[in-house]
Amino acid sequence: MKMQNKDRVIVMSIKHILYSLSFLMIISCSRDNGEITTPPAEDVINIITTGERVFKELITSLSSELGMAINNGGFKAAINTCNISAIPITTSIYEDNHSILNIKRTSFKVRNKNNKPDGYEKKALRYFEELEEFGKKFPSYYVQKIQEKDDVFFRYYKPLMINELCMNCHGVTDRMSADILQELGELYPDDHANGYELNNFRGVVSITISDEVQ
Ligand code: HEC
């Protein structure tokens, strides 16, 4: 049967989408082997201002959501909030800050494998882990300028330390409540995010900032 014009347009559009998708996949696959340098001083000021604003927004919203969930249903109920609420919160941050390309929490010991670090994040995590190992004072942030072919962007990292609250869900398992352990075990069968002590380095918030809109 001869192809109608309309069908041809649909086939063309599908082809177009497939090409675009494979292009995007290539881009995301290469997201690890760009060149990392220290951003120039004039960019650092903008990166810090944007990074701090986004970090505060994220932490304030997450803490209030978590606090509400703990008050209403205890820590077990809060486990779901930790996972579910993070997504709408970050979406609203993207809408308010067009220079933000990505916001993520990551660690060498992840609970959710979707949070695993990429190559640049591994370097940032190693930087903080070495400071911890040698008992050195942590700076409040770490920045990278990343060049992937013609694409340039910045990363702003904030270290996250373990406090009393975190111990309920990331602490040493012998001291955690059986209820929480059971719930975590069901949701995350491959969980590596336990065994932390107070004031341990847990991971980073990783914020990717465009070099265009600041
Ligand atoms: C009510 C339980 C709960 C508390 C309290 C809690 N977390 Fe988590 N945390 C989780 C869960 C559940 C995840 C996995 C979220 C997901 O699926 O993305 C997680 C994930 C993370 C991640 C992302 C990396 C990974 O392991 O997947 C970091 C970093 C993190 N938590 C740090 C902290 C810090 C720091 C504190 C204290 C300030 C804290 N958490 C308090 C339950 C909790």
Residues whose N, C-alpha, C, O or C-beta is under 5 A from the ligand:
A	BS01	HEC	F75 A78 I79 C82 N83 R105 T106 S107 K109 V110 R111 N112 N115 L160 M161 N163 L165 C166 N168 C169 A193 R202 G203 V204
